[in-house]
């Protein structure tokens, strides 16, 4: 059988890596659809001051496309996007990417066994196989605050940073204390006249072990590859050990955090008991995303920075109205409120067999097999899909495991000459039930509210296990878990 026509949606890490793996497998019949005019995904969109990766650089890059020249242990946004741009050039992918092509709808044609790819502002395309690589951190989450649109000053989300607006001398309100705010607040506070940070829940903030790589280290990485591979492996296994604490295997790691963070707070804020109490978390370490920073607590201790824990009531033209009736007058409001990580694939609409819409199919949970395949959605493969996110290690590792699984399915289609391959409903149900059962004993089920959870409290976001276990489950494509359809529509198993 000829190679199927493959549509990859998105040109962030997941999409670029999938394109490279397909090309290396000798498959050229793919197109990458990208809504923007450049690659990079979240690393293209998030350009706020201080934007950097929580995972160390040599693990936050593909094992099949290593970079010996990372400048720092924790890479910054521009360097990460530069890495992705180089991959496009090195693997000659420019002619495979359709920039300015926003996929708005995917609809499976039962009669012809093909996918209709709806595009904003242009005629639809067709594809035999869909690989969704849109990522969970692509759509900013805007808080539901009365009067948000009435503010007379400058207001923007951190992922849509207003570089044309000079913050020098501004009175700034920052709503949210998540991973983005942890990074940009220390950068902007010294330039602002005053910064007020509005916090709903204090995060656990642990030290960031970061420094520039020395020239001799980069020389070793480049000219003695086993050194680079050993360094990457050391980072991987060091991160993987954190899973013992998150998965309920031991309390030792959580205990270290519970004992260590108060010491950091005391050292950074020695003379302010009230502020110390405000920044001390009241949930288990890891229940919400662990954050890393060396300058968060010192920044909050600045005389020109206030940490406000009174609930926000509304936004007025002049500033932020609090639940106690007081008004904080500001010139600029920055929303550090994260992303709609639980609204998988939105706003794109996906319709499978018999016109079933994906959000309807997932009404009672994002049921998938390994976060990759969905019953009644043949030839559809998800990268970084439900229950494949991580709280402790590199998502790049999970992507590479998923590539292997997708390539196995595409190879099966080609060798069998089948029109479609679709995960069995009973397999997906068991897979999802297993994930949810294992989730019950993790720290993420310990009672806090976080962006990991859906509105009804389900955790369809994270993988409740070690990444090595996910690799083991995905390394061999199992045809018995799937149903195949012959080109003329006759079912075959």
N, C-alpha and C positions, 0 to 999 in steps of 0.2 A: 504494500500500500504506500502511496505517496505520503509525505509528511503532511499532517493536518495543518490547516490555517489556524494559527494561535494568536490570540489577542491578549497582550499583557496590559493591564490597566494600572498606570502609575510608573514613574521613573525615579522613585526614591531608591533606597538600598535594596528593597525586596525586588522591585522590577528590574533594576540594572543587573543584579545578581542572577535572576532567572534568565535574562537575555544572554548573559555570558555562558551560563551552563547549557542552554539550548544550543548555542553556536558551537560549543566544545563537543556536544553530542552529535554534531553534523546536521542539525536541524536549522534551516534558514527561513522557514515559512512562518515567521513571527513578525508582529508589529507591536511596538510599544506606544500606547496612547497616553499623552501627557497634556493636561489642561493648561499648564503654564508654558513659559517660553524658555525654561531651563530645567535641568535635572536637579535632584537633591531632595525632593519631598519636604519633610519637616526641617531638614537642614538648609533648604533654600528659603523656606518661609520664616523661620525663626532667626532673626538677625538682631535681637535685642542686645544691649551691652552685657558682656560677660557670658554670653551663650556658649556652653561647652557640654561635653558628654560626661555622664556619671561613670561610664565604663571606660577602662583604660584602652588607649588607642590600638595596641597590638591585638586586642581581642575584639575591638569594635571595627573590624575590617575583615574581609573575606580570607579564609585560609587558602583559597585558590588564587587570590590576588593580593599577596602581602605587600605591605609598604614598609620599607626599612628606614624611611626618612621622617617618621613622625617626630615632630618637634618637641612634644610634651607627653607625659604619661596620660594626662586627660586632654584630649584634643579639643580645640575650640571650633566654633561653627564654620568659619571660613576654610579652615584646613580640611574639615570633613567633607564639605561640599567640593573642595578642590580635588580630593581623593576620588569622589564619584565622577567628576568631570574627566579626570585622567583615565578612569576605567572606560568611559565612553570612547575616548580617543584611542587608547591602547587596543581596544577590542573592536574598533571600527563599527561602532553602533549608531553613529549619527544618522545614517540613511535608514535605520530601523525605527527611529523615534519620530512620531508625528506630534510636534509641539502645537499648542493651541487647539488641542482636540479633547474637549471635555466629554466623557462618556456619561450620558444622563440615564440611559436605560439599557438593560440587557434582557432580551426576550427569546426564549427557546421556541423554535418552530418544530412542533411534534411531527409534522408530516414529512419535513425534509431533514430532520435531525441536525439542524444548524442553529447557531445563535445569531440573532439580529442585534447589532451593536448601534444603539441610538447615540447620535452625536449632536451637541448643541450647535445650532446654526449651519448644519450641513446634512447631506443625505446619509442614511444609515449604511454601515458596512456589515459584512458577514464574517463569521469565524466558526470553525469547528470546535475549537477549544478556547475556554476563557480562563485566564489566570489573573485573579484580582490581587493587586499589589498596592492597594490604596493606603494601607497603614491605619492604625488606630489613632494616631496623633496628627490628623490632617485638618480637622475642623475645630475651630476655637469654640469653647463653651462660654456663652455670655450669661452672667448671673441674672436671675429673675428679681430685679430690684425696681420698684416703682420710680418712675421719673427719670430713668437712665438716659432717655433721649432728650430730656429737657435741659441738660447741663449746658451752660453758655460758654464754658471753656473748651479745652482740648481733651478729648476722651478717645482712648484706643486700647485694643487688646495687645498683650505683649507679643503675640505672634504676627501682629500687623503693625510693627513698630513705626512710629512717625519720626523718621530720621530728619524730616524737614523742620521739625519743631525743636528749638533749642530749649532745653530744660533749665538752663542756668538761671538762677534767681527765682524759679517757680516755687509755689507752694503745691506740693504733689501729694495726691492720695493714691495709695496702692491697695487695691482690694484683692486679697488672697495671699497666702504664704506657702504656695507649692513650690515645685522644683524650679520654675521660671523666676518667680519673685526672689527666691533664695539667691539667684545669680545676679539679677539686674539691680536689685535694691542697693547692694553695696557699691555698685558702679555709679549710680545716679545720685545717691544721697550727698556726697561731697560737693556736688555742683548745685544742688537745689537750695533754696532759701530755707525750706522746711519740708520734711517728708513725714506723712502719717501713714502707717501700715495698719490695715484693718485685718485682724486675724479672727477666724472662727474657731480653729483648732490648732493648738501648738504642734508643730511637727518635731519628730526626732531628727536632730541634725548632728551628724558625726563628722570627725575630721576628714578633710580631703587630702589624701597623700598624693601630692602633685609636684612636679618639678620638670625642668627642661631635660631632655636626654642629652647626655654629653657626646661630643664628637666621636670619642673612641667607642662609645656604645653603639652609635649609629653605624660606625665602620664595621663593627662585629656583626650587627644585624644584616648588613649588606653583603659582606664577603664571606661570612661563615654562617650560612643559613640554619644549621642545627642550633646555633645560639639563639637566633630569632624564634625558631619553633619552640625551643625549651622555655624561652621567656613567655611566649604566648600560653603555653601549657601551664606554667606556674600561675599566671594570672587567672586562667580558667579554673583550676582546681582550688585556688584561694577563694574565688567568688563562690564556687559550688559548695564550699563548706558552710556558707551562710544558710543554705537550704535546711540544714539540720535544725536551726532555730526556727525557721518559718514553718516547717512541716510538723512541728510538735515532736521531733525526735530527741531534742535536748533543750534545756533551759539555759545552758551555759552561755551561749552567744547573746541571748536576750538579757541575761543578767549582767554581762559585761557592758552592754549598752546602757542599761538602767543605772549602773553605778558610774559609768564614765561620763555620760552627758551632764549630770549635775555638777561634776567637777569642772567641765568646760564652761558651763554657765557661770559658776562661781568665779572662775578666773577672768572671764570676759566682763562680767557685771558684778564687781565685788561689793559695791556700796548701795545697791538698790534692790531691796528684798521684794518690793512690789513687782518690779520688772522680772526678777528671777522667777517669781511664781507664775507670771503670765506666760513665760516661754517654756515652762516645764510641761511636757506632754502628759495627758491623762489616759492614754491608751497603750496597749502592748506594742513594743518596738516591732515594726514590720507590718502591723495591721494596716496602717497607711504607708505610703511610699517612704522609705528611708531616704533622707537627703544628706548630701555631703557639702560641707563648706567650712572654710577657716575664718571667714569674715562676717558671717551672719550675726552672731551674737555681739561682736564688737560694734557692728553697725547700729544695732538696736540700742546700744548703750550711748550713742552719740547724743549730745545735747540738742541737736537739730533734727532728731528723729523721735517720733512717738509711736508706740505700739498700742493700738486701740482694740480692746476686746469686747467693747459694748456692741451689741448687734446693730447692723445697719438697717435703718427703717426705709430710707428712700434717698433719691438724689434730687437736688433742687438746682435751679440755674446757678446758684452761688457755691454749691458744694455738696457735702454728704450729711444728711440728717440721720441722727442716731435714735435708737429706741427710747432713750431717756429724754428726747426732745431737743437736745443740743445740736448745734450746727457746726461742722468743721468746714470753714471756707477754704477753697483751694482753686488753683488755676488750671491744674491738669489732673485727670484721673486716668490711671493705668490699671487695666484689668489683668491680674495675674491668676486667672481662674481656670486655666488648663484647657482640656479638650473633651469632646464628646466621645470618649473612648468606648463607651458601651453601645453607641449607635453604629453598629457595624455596617460598613459599606455605604451609609447614607452620605449624601442625598440621592445617590444612584438607586434606581429601582431595578430589581431583578425578578424576572418571572420565569419559572421553571415549567415542568410538564403540566399540561392542562391549564396553564395560566396562573398557577399558584404563585403568590408573591412571597418573597423570602421573609419579610417581616411577619407575615401571617403564619408561615411555616414555623417561625421561631417564637410564636406567641407564648408558649409555655417553656421557653428556654432555647438557647442557641445550639440546637442539636446538630452535631457534626461528628465525623469520624476523624479523630486526631486534629481537629480544628481545620481540616483541609477540604473534606468533601461533604456534601449535603444530599440526603435522599431527595429524589424528584428533581434534582438539578444536575442532569448529566453533563459530563465534560466541563464541569465548573470546579476550579481549584482555588482555594483561598490561601494566601500567604499572610502570616501573622494574623490568623483568624481567631475565632473564639477559643478561649482557654489555652492560648499558646503564649500569652504575655508572661513576663518574668518580673519578680521582685528582687532578684539576687544576682543574675548573671546576664550575659550578652544575648540580646535578641538575634544577633547575627548567627549565633550557633543554631538557634531554632530555625531560622530561614534556610540554612544550609541543609538541615535535616528534611525540611519540606521540599526543597528543590529535588532531592534524591527521590522522594515519594512521587512527585509530579512527573519526573522523567521516567520513572518506572511505569506509571499509568500511560503516558504517551507512547512509550516503547511497546506496551501491551496492545494499544490501539493499532499501532502500525503493523506489528507482527501478525495480529489476528485478522486484520482487515476489517475491524469492527467500526461501526459508525459512532457509537457512544459507549461510555463506561460510566456506571452510576453506582454509588455505594448502596448496599442493601440497607433497608430501613431498620431491620433488627440489629445489624452491626452498629449503626450510628447510635441507636437508642442505648445499647449496652455501653458503648464508648462514652457517651455523655453521662450516663448513670454512674459509671465508674469514676469519672472525674468529679462529679458532684459529691459522691460518697467520700472520696479521699479529701475533698475540700473541707469537710466537716471538722477534721482534726487539725487544721492549719491555723496559723495566727490570723489569717484573713477572715476567719469565722468567729473571732473573739469578741465581736460586738461593736466595733467602731464603724462609722460611716466613711466611705472613701470613694474615689472615682473608679475603683475596681468593681463596685457594685452597681447593679441596675436599680431602677426605681423601686422594684419590689424586693430588693435585697439579695438577689442571686448574684453569684460571682461567675460570670461567663467570660471573664477577662484573662485570668491567670492560669498557669499550669501548676497544679498542686503536686509537684514532684521534682525530682532531680532532672536536669537537662539530659544527662546520660541515659535516663530511662526513656525520655522522649526520642532520643536518637535510636535507641534499641527498637522502639515500636515502629519507627518510620523507615528503617534502613532497608527493609525488604517489602516491596509491593506485593500484597497478598491478593491474587485474583479471586480467591474464594469469597472475599468480602465484597465483591462487586458483581454487578449484572452487566452483561455486554449485549449490545444490539447490533445485528448485521446491517449492512448498508441499506437493504430494502425494508428494514424495520422489523425483521423477524427476530425475536428474542433468542439469545444464546447465552449460555452460562459457561 
